[in-house]
Amino acid sequence: MDKIHNYMSEQLKTIEHDAPVFEAAVKFRDLNIRSLVVTQSQEYVGIITDVDITRKVVAEGINP
């Protein structure tokens, strides 16, 4: 049976909690990824995904 670590990245991709949503979208595109770990003061505080941006920003008509 396959293990989760076989599908993980070794290097976490992060974004600061106060970064613009647009910056996250650009990182998703440039790094060809679908999620970022959110940091605040060098601590992990959450995660944001491309689906979050699609559903919670774009679909709501909010300017990223």
Secondary structure, 3 states (H helix, E strand, C coil): CCCHHHHCCCCCCEEECCCCHHHHHHHHHHHCCCEEEEEECCEEEEEEEHHHHHHHHHCCCCCC
